[in-house]
Amino acid sequence: MRLRHSFLDAVALVVTLCLSSEITPISASPAGLQRGHMTEKDIKSLSQHMHFKKHRSRAEESPDSKPKEEEKKPDNKYFHEPGGDDLLGHYDIRYYKGLNTYDDRQETQLHMLKAYLQTFEDHGLETWIAHGTLLGWWWNGKLLPWDWDIDTQVSEATLFYLGDIMNGSMHSYTAPSPRTGENITHTYLLDVNRHVRERENGDGQNIIDARWIDVSNGLYIDITGLSELHPDVQPGVVGDKNYHRYTVVDLYPMRETYIEGTVTKVPYAYDKMLLREYTRRALTLTTFEGHTWHEDEQVWIKNPTPANTIASAHTS
């Protein structure tokens, strides 16, 4: 059975919790959320939310103040990428061999996520999908096809276990290629940031706690831990090092579901969390980043390029 809950259906969620904690991705729009009818202003605003860029802060200078030479910050960053844009910023520089094609990147991400979830299951470690990966699951139980970033979260206890016991471990995963059917073995590095026990943002260079890296091309999954940062004044509130904050009752009990056909967990109040992070537009807009949502097939499909459109016209 496929269910889709809206933020307005809070009471129904409680009933669901009492009956079962297992759900599957949703197939119909939540009550009150109508897809489409978005203005250009809406699309620009949503783009700012959904590019999944890391938090940066900049001090405003008075126009009357004298220009000051910027002090070069020491490079305390643990993970490094070959570039800072949306493409190069999603590879680990140690294993980067060049940009992947659209199809290769999707296949890499599919195997990478399945291997990650299976490995954590095998070791009895709890993890769940977050941010844009959670949003992709909300739509149709799949990764967003334009998203270069996969995000997962773990508890502080699990994060420290990864750092103490599993840091630097290599993991193999064999699965058939969805395009060729040929069995391919993939190898992944679980790499934990050496600053993992520093639970505040600090200088902002180490907000990612760990990565699950495909050593064949450098694509990775970001892993962030959630810690109770201020239990004296904010008991029951947990957060990562990038200023995302959640209450424990938003997260637990976790719900078991599927993404890309593999068992995963999602936070209990997933609708509430998505609305807060991305706004209602992310749950209603049906065209984004060169893709269009096809309701009948329940899938995002890449829009044809002008060249492909012309070629199709000549061959039809």
C-alpha positions in Angstrom: 0.0 0.0 0.0 1.4 3.4 -0.9 0.7 6.3 1.3 1.5 10.0 1.2 1.0 12.1 4.3 1.0 15.9 4.4 2.1 18.2 7.1 -1.5 19.0 7.8 -2.3 15.3 8.5 -0.4 15.2 11.8 -3.3 13.4 13.5 -3.3 10.7 10.9 0.4 10.2 11.3 0.0 9.5 15.0 -2.7 6.9 14.2 -0.3 5.4 11.6 2.4 5.1 14.3 0.1 3.2 16.5 -0.7 0.7 13.8 2.6 0.3 12.1 5.9 2.0 11.6 6.4 0.7 8.0 5.5 2.9 5.1 6.3 3.1 1.4 6.9 6.1 -0.9 3.8 8.1 -1.6 2.0 8.3 -4.9 -0.4 11.2 -4.7 -0.1 14.8 -3.7 -0.7 15.6 0.0 -4.0 17.3 0.8 -3.9 20.9 0.0 -0.7 20.8 -2.1 -1.4 21.4 -5.8 1.4 20.7 -8.2 2.2 23.3 -10.9 1.0 26.9 -11.2 4.4 28.2 -10.2 5.6 31.7 -11.1 9.1 32.5 -12.3 9.7 34.1 -8.9 8.7 30.9 -7.2 11.1 28.9 -9.4 14.0 31.2 -8.7 13.3 31.0 -4.9 13.1 27.3 -5.0 16.4 27.0 -6.8 18.1 28.8 -4.0 16.8 26.1 -1.6 17.4 23.1 -3.7 21.0 23.5 -5.0 22.1 21.9 -1.8 25.0 24.3 -1.2 26.8 24.3 2.1 26.3 27.1 4.6 28.5 30.1 4.2 28.5 33.4 6.2 29.8 36.8 5.2 30.2 39.8 7.4 28.8 43.0 6.0 31.2 45.9 5.8 30.2 49.5 6.3 30.6 51.5 3.1 32.5 54.1 5.1 35.0 51.6 6.5 38.5 51.3 5.0 39.1 48.2 3.0 41.0 45.6 4.9 43.2 42.8 3.6 41.5 39.5 4.1 43.4 37.2 6.4 44.0 33.9 4.8 42.4 31.2 6.9 44.5 28.1 7.6 43.4 25.1 5.6 41.8 22.9 8.3 39.5 21.2 5.9 39.6 17.4 5.9 37.7 16.5 2.8 38.8 18.2 -0.4 37.1 18.4 -3.8 38.5 19.3 -7.2 36.3 22.4 -7.4 33.6 24.3 -5.7 30.7 24.3 -8.1 27.8 22.0 -8.2 29.7 19.5 -10.4 33.3 19.4 -9.2 32.1 20.0 -5.6 30.7 16.4 -5.5 33.9 14.4 -6.1 36.6 13.5 -3.6 39.8 14.9 -5.1 41.8 11.8 -4.2 39.8 9.6 -6.6 38.6 12.1 -9.2 39.4 11.1 -12.8 37.0 13.5 -14.6 33.3 14.3 -14.7 30.9 11.4 -15.1 28.3 11.4 -17.7 24.6 11.8 -16.7 24.0 8.0 -17.0 27.3 7.0 -15.4 26.7 9.3 -12.4 23.1 7.9 -11.9 24.4 4.3 -12.1 27.2 5.1 -9.6 24.8 6.7 -7.2 22.4 3.8 -7.4 25.0 1.2 -6.5 26.7 3.5 -4.0 23.5 4.0 -2.0 22.5 0.3 -2.1 26.0 -0.7 -0.9 25.9 1.9 1.9 22.5 0.9 3.2 23.3 -2.9 3.0 26.7 -2.4 4.8 25.1 -0.5 7.6 22.4 -3.1 7.9 25.0 -5.9 8.0 26.8 -4.1 10.9 23.6 -3.3 12.8 24.1 0.4 12.4 21.2 2.8 12.2 21.2 5.4 9.4 18.6 7.3 7.4 18.3 9.4 4.3 18.2 13.2 4.6 17.9 16.5 2.7 17.6 16.1 -1.1 17.8 12.3 -0.9 14.8 12.4 1.4 13.0 14.7 -1.0 13.6 12.4 -3.9 12.2 9.5 -1.8 9.1 11.7 -1.1 8.3 12.0 -4.7 8.6 8.4 -5.9 11.0 6.4 -3.7 14.0 7.2 -6.0 17.0 9.6 -6.1 16.4 13.0 -7.8 17.9 12.4 -11.2 19.6 15.9 -11.4 21.0 15.7 -7.9 24.8 15.0 -7.6 24.5 14.8 -3.8 23.4 11.9 -1.6 22.9 12.7 2.1 22.5 10.5 5.0 22.5 11.0 8.8 23.4 9.0 11.9 23.3 9.5 15.6 26.3 10.8 17.5 26.8 7.4 19.0 26.9 5.7 15.6 29.2 8.4 14.2 31.7 7.9 17.0 31.6 4.2 16.4 32.3 4.7 12.7 35.3 6.9 13.7 36.7 4.5 16.3 36.0 1.1 14.7 35.3 1.5 11.0 37.3 4.5 9.8 39.3 3.8 6.7 37.6 0.5 6.0 37.1 -0.6 2.4 33.9 -2.3 1.3 33.1 -4.3 -1.9 29.7 -4.7 -3.5 28.8 -6.7 -6.6 25.6 -6.0 -8.6 24.5 -6.1 -12.2 24.6 -2.9 -14.2 21.1 -1.6 -14.8 22.1 -0.8 -18.4 24.1 -3.8 -19.4 23.1 -6.5 -16.9 26.8 -7.4 -16.4 27.9 -8.1 -12.8 30.3 -5.4 -11.6 32.2 -5.2 -8.3 32.4 -1.7 -6.7 34.7 -0.7 -3.9 33.9 2.0 -1.4 36.0 3.8 1.3 34.3 4.8 4.6 36.3 7.8 5.6 35.6 9.7 8.8 36.7 13.3 9.3 39.5 13.7 11.9 37.5 16.6 13.4 34.5 14.3 14.1 34.4 14.9 17.8 34.2 18.7 17.4 30.4 19.0 17.3 30.1 22.8 16.6 30.4 24.5 13.2 33.8 26.0 14.1 35.3 27.7 11.0 32.8 25.9 8.7 35.4 23.8 6.9 34.4 20.4 8.4 30.7 20.3 8.5 30.7 16.9 6.8 31.5 14.2 9.4 32.2 11.2 7.1 31.9 10.1 3.5 31.2 6.8 1.7 33.4 7.2 -1.4 33.4 5.3 -4.7 37.1 4.9 -5.2 36.6 4.3 -9.0 35.6 7.9 -9.6 35.4 9.9 -6.4 31.6 10.3 -6.1 30.4 10.1 -2.5 27.7 10.0 0.0 27.8 12.7 2.7 27.3 11.4 6.2 26.5 13.8 9.1 25.9 13.0 12.7 23.3 14.6 14.9 24.3 15.6 18.5 22.4 17.1 21.4 24.5 20.3 21.4 23.0 22.2 24.3 21.2 19.7 26.6 21.1 22.2 29.4 19.0 24.8 27.6 17.6 22.7 24.6 17.0 19.2 25.8 15.7 16.9 23.1 17.0 19.1 20.3 19.8 17.6 18.1 21.7 19.1 15.2 24.6 18.7 12.8 27.5 21.1 12.2 25.7 22.9 9.4 22.9 24.5 11.6 20.2 21.9 10.8 18.2 21.3 14.0 15.6 18.7 14.8 13.6 17.6 17.8 13.9 14.0 18.8 10.2 13.5 18.3 10.6 14.7 14.7 13.1 11.9 14.1 11.8 9.0 16.2 10.5 6.4 15.9 12.1 6.0 12.5 9.9 4.6 9.7 11.0 1.7 7.5 10.5 2.1 3.8 12.3 1.7 0.5 14.4 3.8 -1.8 15.5 2.5 -5.2 14.2 -0.9 -4.1 16.4 -1.1 -1.0 15.2 -0.9 2.6 16.0 2.4 4.3 14.7 4.5 7.2 13.2 8.0 7.1 12.4 10.3 10.1 9.0 10.0 11.6 7.9 13.6 10.8 9.5 13.6 7.3 6.8 15.9 5.8 7.3 18.5 8.5 11.1 18.4 8.0 10.9 18.7 4.2 8.5 21.7 4.4 10.7 23.5 6.8 13.9 22.9 4.8 12.6 23.3 1.2 9.2 25.0 1.6 5.9 23.8 0.0 7.1 24.6 -3.5 9.5 21.6 -3.4 6.5 19.3 -3.0 4.4 20.9 -5.7 6.7 22.1 -8.5 6.7 19.7 -11.4 9.5 21.1 -13.6 12.9 21.6 -12.2 16.6 21.5 -13.3 15.8 20.4 -16.8 13.4 17.6 -15.7 9.6 17.2 -15.7 7.5 15.2 -13.4 5.3 12.6 -15.2 2.4 11.8 -12.9 1.1 8.8 -14.8 4.5 7.1 -14.7 5.5 8.5 -11.2 8.9 9.5 -12.5 11.1 12.6 -13.2 12.2 12.5 -16.9 15.0 14.6 -18.4 13.7 17.2 -20.9 15.0 16.5 -24.4 17.7 18.8 -25.6 17.0 20.9 -28.8 19.4 18.6 -30.7 17.6 15.5 -29.5 14.3 17.0 -30.4 15.4 17.8 -33.9 16.8 14.3 -34.4 13.6 12.7 -33.2 11.6 14.9 -35.6 13.7 13.7 -38.5 13.5 10.0 -37.6 9.8 9.9 -36.9 
